């Protein structure tokens, strides 16, 4: 009986579960490797963590006005950086309650907070919550840039883990509160306590601590010096968070909610622009400050406050209707000393200094420079010109209102800001001569010998233009804008003391006197009539750039030179705002209060020099 051959068992195929498990494992391994490589690459690009210790105590710079009044302090405020034991418990409780409730228990990343923020943002379709811990915020503030990229977030997390491994929670809290920004130019909680409450951190009340903690989300938006209502509402939110986690009782929360927090604004809003510019100049005189310094400036607190108020008053009343969002002002003595500087409507909203940094077309406010060059070339104010359509090559300049007056004098043409005549004067004088005059008067911005130079088509700063006009107020002597007079160490050692250089003449006094008479007409009967002040000797000129983008008025007396610019940061057009409008209004509003400074000071006159050697000397040296 034959045996049947054995039946071979076929190899069993892997189950679907096993295949899924295999490929999932492979994918996971490669994912881990990929993430590891990515993390390693980002870790190689991490900043040097030794910088943490280099951002220690800074030199404290005390900025004083010309009358020795303290204006501001920058750098370290209130002594050495604080330690954890220096913070009142209410401050730490307020910060953790609103910013990072599990700060003392997590390891640098709060998984619960991260998941909560992820779902909240996903549900809203935009970023409405942040999942960063205080440690992550510290890493970003000290080491990283504020850019929103995946690389930065990964680096932020890696640095947070490193910080958690290196420091105690108490040290991390101290590092954080000594560095974070609280608005109004205050970095660190000690500076914030002094700025808003004029008291040390140790003396903060629970309400004050809650207000400071509330600023961390959006310092500029919630700064009580800028938006008291928003700051108050945010403080109530912080008190509610403190109640929810048990730091204060319901009864305490209600009582604190009803108790107002008093704000002490120790320095004016826009004075920060002048202080910033002062500190920008400081290294040129003493290098990088490494010790506490007293910096004495030329600023006049009364003029500074008046300048700020004038800008805000006019913009608040007319700005929105005329689509004029910003303004700047420079107030200087005829010798170039800066008495006040306002770089914008609100420093809290924007620290960009439009007085020193913004380059804009001056329009017709550049024309006095053209006419001064022409006066040197022999122009007489009584010289007749035909105000009619003209062409320079293919370029055809037009008047502001596209109307023409016919035969008029040079003086009338400047007073009424006639474009066609200004171009004729420039072409007769020579564009290189006009540029040379601008350079002698302190304008350093780019100028080119294009026919439109006569109409102010090349951009300058308000500080440059105001400095140029200062030469008109001082009789043609060289003027350098300056703000620092003395720099003294805490031990009394004088590092810098300004010795005013001899003011050399750059333009003959009689030419300046003639121009002053022409610019008096611009205020009395011309485009600057809105700047007139009864019984005050004033000269000045308006300026309006193309499409109503920039409006200027620079006016002066024998005691003060004041330049005003109005416009928008995005260079958008205003609603037909000319230099004779809002800028002249701001100028007059400011100068009315300073009438006593200028009432007895007469502008340099315009007598022609005598003949012979004596006349020649007078013409060139003012003798």
GUKOLLO-716514 format. One record per residue (C-alpha): residue in one letter; x, z, y. Coordinates in steps of 0.25 Angstrom, whole numbers, padded with zeros to 4 digits, always signed. Each point is the difference from the previous one (the first is absolute). Layout:
BEGIN
AXZY...
This chain:
BEGIN
X+0000+0000+0000X+0006-0004+0013X+0001+0009+0011X-0005-0004+0014X+0011-0001+0011X+0000+0011+0009X-0007-0002+0013X+0009+0001+0012X-0005+0008+0012X+0000-0007+0013X+0008+0007+0011X-0011+0007+0009X-0001-0004+0014X+0002+0010+0011X-0013+0006+0005X-0005-0004+0014X+0003+0015+0004X+0014-0001-0004X+0003-0013+0007X-0006+0006+0013X+0008+0013-0002X+0013-0009-0002X-0002-0009+0012X-0005+0012+0009X+0013+0008-0004X+0008-0012+0004X-0007-0003+0013X+0002+0015+0003X+0014+0000-0003X+0003-0012+0009X-0009+0006+0011X+0008+0013-0001X+0013-0008+0000X-0005-0008+0012X-0004+0012+0008X+0013+0006-0003X+0008-0012+0005X-0009+0000+0012X+0002+0014+0003X+0015-0001-0002X+0001-0011+0009X-0008+0007+0011X+0008+0013-0003X+0013-0008+0003X-0006-0004+0014X-0004+0015+0004X+0006+0005+0013X+0011+0010-0001X-0007+0014-0002X+0011+0007+0008X-0007-0005+0012X-0009+0011-0002X+0010+0010+0005X+0004-0009+0011X-0013+0001+0007X+0002+0014+0003X+0000+0007+0013X+0001-0010+0012X+0005+0002+0014X-0011+0005+0009X-0001-0008+0012X-0007+0006+0012X-0005-0010+0011X-0001+0005+0014X-0006-0006+0012X+0008-0002+0013X-0006+0014+0005X+0005+0006-0013X-0014+0001-0006X+0000-0001-0015X-0007-0013-0004X+0003-0001-0015X+0008+0005-0012X+0004-0010-0011X+0008+0002-0013X+0000+0014-0005X-0011+0009+0006X+0000+0015-0001X+0013+0003-0007X+0004-0003-0014X-0009-0007-0010X-0009+0010-0006X+0000+0006-0014X-0012+0002-0009X+0000+0015+0004X-0002-0004+0014X-0013-0007-0002X-0013+0008+0001X-0008+0000-0013X-0012-0007+0007X+0009-0012+0003X+0004-0002-0014X-0014+0003-0005X-0006-0010+0010X+0010-0011-0003X-0001+0001-0015X-0016+0001+0001X-0001-0013+0007X+0012-0008-0005X+0004+0005-0014X-0008+0011-0006X+0009+0000-0013X+0013+0000+0007X+0005+0013-0006X-0003-0005-0014X+0002-0015-0001X+0014-0006-0003X+0000-0010+0012X-0011-0008-0005X-0015+0005-0001X-0007-0008-0011X-0013+0006+0004X+0002-0004+0014X+0005-0014-0003X-0012-0003-0009X-0010+0005+0010X+0006-0008+0011X+0001-0013-0009X-0015+0001-0004X-0004+0003+0015X+0008-0012+0005X-0005-0009-0011X-0014+0004+0002X+0001-0002+0015X+0008-0013-0001X+0010+0005+0009X+0010+0011+0003X-0008+0012+0003X+0008+0011-0006X+0015+0003-0002X+0005+0005-0013X+0014+0004+0005X+0004+0014-0002X+0008+0008+0011X+0013-0003-0008X-0003-0015+0000X-0003+0001+0015X+0013+0007+0002X+0008-0010-0008X-0006-0011+0009X+0002+0007+0013X+0015+0003-0003X+0005-0012-0008X-0010-0012+0000X-0006-0009+0010X-0015+0000+0002X-0002-0014-0006X-0012-0001-0011X+0007-0006-0012X+0000+0003-0015X+0015+0002+0001X-0001+0010+0011X-0011+0008-0008X+0009+0000-0012X+0012+0005+0008X-0008+0010+0007X-0005+0006-0014X+0015+0000-0005X+0005+0007+0012X-0012+0010-0001X+0004+0003-0015X+0015+0002+0005X-0005+0009+0011X-0008+0009-0009X+0012+0001-0009X+0009+0004+0011X-0008+0009+0008X-0010+0012-0001X-0014-0003+0005X+0003+0009+0012X+0012-0008+0004X-0008-0013-0001X-0011+0006+0009X+0010+0004+0010X+0007-0014+0000X-0014-0007+0001X-0005+0009+0012X+0013-0002+0007X+0000-0015+0000X-0014-0005+0000X-0006-0006+0013X-0012+0007+0007X-0002-0010+0011X+0003+0001+0015X+0015-0002-0003X+0001+0013-0008X+0008-0001-0013X-0001+0013-0008X-0010+0011+0000X+0008+0008+0010X+0000-0011+0010X-0015-0002-0002X-0003+0015+0002X+0008+0000+0013X-0006-0014+0005X-0015+0004-0003X+0000+0015+0001X+0012+0004+0007X+0004+0010-0010X+0009+0002-0012X-0005-0004-0014X+0000+0015-0004X-0011+0003+0010X-0010-0011-0004X-0014+0005-0003X-0008-0006-0012X-0007-0009+0009X+0012-0006+0006X+0007-0001-0013X-0013-0008-0005X+0001-0009+0012X+0015-0003-0003X-0003-0003-0015X-0011-0009+0004X+0010-0009+0008X+0008-0004-0012X-0010-0010-0004X+0000-0008+0013X+0009+0007+0010X-0003-0010+0012X-0015-0001-0003X-0002+0015-0001X+0010+0005+0010X-0008+0010+0009X+0007-0004+0012X-0006-0014-0002X-0013+0002-0007X-0005+0014+0001X-0013-0003-0007X+0006-0007-0012X+0010+0012-0001X-0011+0010+0000X-0008-0007-0011X+0013-0002-0008X+0003+0015+0001X-0014+0003-0005X+0003-0008-0012X+0013+0007-0003X-0008+0014+0001X-0010-0005-0009X+0011-0004-0010X+0006+0014+0001X-0013+0006-0003X-0002-0009-0012X+0013+0005-0006X-0002+0014+0003X+0010+0002+0011X-0011+0005+0010X-0014+0005-0002X-0013-0007+0004X-0001+0011+0011X+0014-0003+0005X-0002-0015+0000X-0013+0001+0008X+0007+0010+0010X+0012-0009+0001X-0009-0013+0002X-0006+0007+0012X+0013+0004+0006X+0006-0010+0010X+0015-0004-0002X+0007+0000+0014X+0010-0012+0002X+0011+0001+0010X+0006-0014+0003X+0014+0004+0005X+0003-0014+0004X-0008-0012+0005X-0004-0011-0009X+0008-0011+0007X+0012+0008+0004X+0005-0003-0014X+0003-0014+0004X+0009+0004+0010X+0007+0011-0009X+0001-0011-0011X+0008-0009+0010X+0008+0011+0005X+0005+0003-0015X+0002-0015-0002X+0010+0001+0012X+0007+0013-0004X+0010-0006-0011X+0006-0009+0011X+0004+0013+0008X+0003+0010-0011X+0000-0007-0013X-0009+0005-0012X-0004+0015+0004X+0005+0010-0010X-0003+0012+0008X-0011+0006+0008X+0000-0007+0013X-0008+0001+0014X-0003-0014+0005X-0003+0000+0015X-0008-0012+0005X-0005-0006+0013X-0014+0001-0004X-0010+0007+0009X-0011+0007-0008X-0010-0002+0011X+0002-0015+0001X+0000-0001-0015X-0014+0007-0001X-0005-0008+0011X+0004-0013-0006X-0006+0003-0013X-0013+0004+0006X-0001-0013+0009X+0002-0009-0013X-0010+0008-0008X-0010+0001+0011X-0001-0015+0003X+0001-0005-0014X-0011+0010-0005X-0009-0005+0011X+0003-0015+0000X+0009-0003-0012X-0011-0003-0011X-0008-0008+0009X+0012-0009+0004X+0006+0000-0014X+0012+0007+0005X+0006+0010-0010X+0013+0004+0005X+0008+0003+0013X+0014+0005+0003X+0006+0005+0013X+0014+0003+0005X+0003+0008+0012X+0014+0001+0006X+0007+0003+0013X+0006-0011+0007X+0014+0004-0006X-0005-0002-0014X-0004+0014-0004X-0011+0000-0009X-0011+0010+0005X-0011-0003-0010X-0002-0010-0012X-0013-0003-0008X+0002-0009-0011X-0015-0001-0004X-0014+0005+0001X+0003+0010-0012X+0013+0005-0006X-0008+0006-0012X-0006-0014-0003X+0013-0008+0002X+0014+0005+0003X+0004-0015+0004X+0006+0001+0014X-0006-0012+0008X+0008+0004+0012X+0013-0002-0006X-0002-0008-0013X-0011-0010+0002X+0004-0013+0006X-0011-0008+0007X-0001-0011+0010X+0000+0005+0014X-0008-0011+0006X+0000+0000+0015X+0007+0013+0001X+0013-0007-0003X-0002-0009+0013X+0007+0010+0010X+0013-0002-0008X-0002-0015+0002X-0003+0002+0015X+0012+0009+0002X+0009-0010-0006X-0006-0010+0010X+0002+0009+0012X+0015+0001-0004X+0000-0016+0000X-0006+0000+0014X-0015+0001-0002X-0008+0005+0012X-0013+0007-0002X-0006-0010+0010X+0004-0012-0008X-0012-0009-0002X-0004-0006-0014X-0011-0009-0005X-0008+0008-0010X-0005-0012-0008X+0001-0005-0015X+0015-0003-0004X+0007-0004-0012X+0014+0004-0005X+0003-0011-0010X-0012+0001-0010X-0004+0014+0004X-0011+0002+0010X-0001+0014+0005X-0014+0004+0005X-0004+0012+0009X-0007+0012-0005X-0014-0005+0004X+0003-0015+0000X-0002+0000+0015X+0009-0005+0010X+0002+0004+0015X+0008-0011+0006X+0011+0003+0010X+0004+0015-0001X+0012+0008+0003X+0010+0006-0011X-0005+0014+0004X-0015-0004-0002X+0004-0007-0013X+0007+0013-0005X-0011+0009+0005X-0011-0008-0007X+0008-0003-0012X+0000-0016+0001X+0006-0006-0012X+0003-0014+0005X+0008+0006+0012X+0008+0010-0009X+0004-0012-0009X+0004-0008+0012X+0008+0012+0006X+0007+0002-0014X+0003-0015-0001X+0006-0001+0014X+0008+0013-0002X+0005-0004-0015X-0004+0007-0013X+0014+0005-0003X+0000+0007+0014X-0014+0006-0004X+0006+0005-0013X+0012+0005+0007X-0008+0009+0009X-0008+0005-0011X+0013+0005-0007X+0005+0006+0013X-0013+0008+0001X+0001+0005-0015X-0008-0009-0008X+0007-0002-0013X-0011-0007-0009X+0001-0014-0004X-0002-0010+0012X+0001-0015-0001X+0001-0010+0012X-0014-0006-0003X-0008-0004+0012X-0011+0010-0005X+0011+0011+0003X-0006+0001+0014X-0013+0005-0006X+0005+0011-0009X-0001-0007-0013X+0012+0007-0006X-0003+0014-0006X+0006+0013+0006X-0003+0014-0002X-0007+0009+0011X+0013+0008+0002X+0008-0012+0003X-0010-0005+0010X-0002+0013+0007X+0015+0002+0001X+0001-0014+0007X-0010+0005+0010X+0008+0013+0002X+0010-0009+0007X-0011-0004+0010X-0003+0014+0003X+0015+0005+0002X+0005-0012+0009X+0006-0008-0011X+0010+0010-0006X+0003-0001-0015X-0010+0008-0008X+0002+0005-0014X-0012+0007-0007X+0004+0014-0005X-0007+0012-0005X+0011+0010-0005X+0008+0008+0011X+0006+0011-0009X+0003+0004-0014X+0004+0014-0003X+0003+0007-0013X-0007+0014-0003X+0013+0006+0003X+0000-0006+0014X+0010-0010-0002X-0003-0013+0008X+0001-0012-0008X-0005-0010+0010X-0003+0001+0015X-0005-0013+0007X+0009-0004+0012X-0008-0010+0007X+0009-0013+0002X+0001-0005+0014X-0012-0009+0002X+0006-0014+0003X-0008-0010+0007X-0005-0012-0009X-0009-0006+0011X+0002+0000+0015X-0009+0010+0007X-0006-0010+0009X-0005-0009-0011X-0006+0012-0007X-0007+0004+0014X-0006-0014+0001X-0005+0001-0014X-0006+0013+0002X-0008-0005+0012X-0005-0011-0009X-0004+0009-0011X-0007+0009+0010X-0009-0012+0003X-0002-0001-0015X-0007+0014+0001X-0006-0001+0013X-0007-0014-0001X+0004-0005-0013X-0002+0002-0015X+0004+0015+0000X-0011+0004+0010X-0006+0010-0010X+0013+0008+0001X-0001+0003+0015X+0001+0014+0004X-0003+0004+0015X+0012+0003+0009X+0010-0002-0011X+0011-0011+0000X-0002-0008-0013X+0006-0012-0005X-0003-0006-0014X-0004-0012-0008X-0010-0003-0011X+0002-0008-0013X-0009-0006-0010X+0005-0008-0012X-0007-0012-0007X-0014+0002-0006X-0001+0014+0006X+0009+0006-0010X+0009+0009+0009X-0003+0006+0014X+0010+0006+0009X+0002+0007+0013X+0013+0005+0005X-0001+0007+0013X+0010+0009+0008X+0002+0008+0012X+0013+0006+0006X-0001+0011-0009X-0006-0005-0014X+0000-0013-0008X-0012-0001-0010X-0002-0010-0010X-0013-0002-0008X-0004-0009-0011X-0013-0002-0007X-0003-0008-0013X-0002+0001-0015X+0010+0002-0011X-0005-0012-0008X+0002-0009+0012X-0015-0003+0001X-0006-0004+0013X-0007+0010+0009X-0013-0003+0007X+0006-0007+0012X+0009+0013+0004X+0010-0005+0011X+0011+0008+0006X-0008+0003+0012X-0011+0006-0009X+0003+0012-0009X+0015+0001+0002X-0002+0001+0015X-0011+0010-0002X+0009+0008-0009X+0011-0001+0010X-0009+0004+0012X-0006+0012-0008X+0014+0005-0003X+0006-0002+0014X-0011+0006+0008X+0004+0014-0006X+0015-0003+0004X-0003-0004+0014X+0007+0011+0006X+0013-0004-0007X+0000-0014+0007X-0007+0003+0013X+0013+0002+0008X+0009-0010-0007X+0000-0014+0005X+0004-0012-0008X+0013-0007+0004X-0002-0010+0012X+0003-0014+0001X+0008-0002+0012X+0009-0012+0000X+0015+0002+0001X+0008-0002+0012X+0010-0011+0002X+0015+0000-0002X+0008+0009-0009X-0009+0012+0002X-0012-0008-0004X+0007-0005-0012X+0004+0014-0004X-0014+0004+0002X-0006-0011-0008X+0008+0002-0013X+0003+0015+0001X-0011+0006+0008X+0009+0006+0011
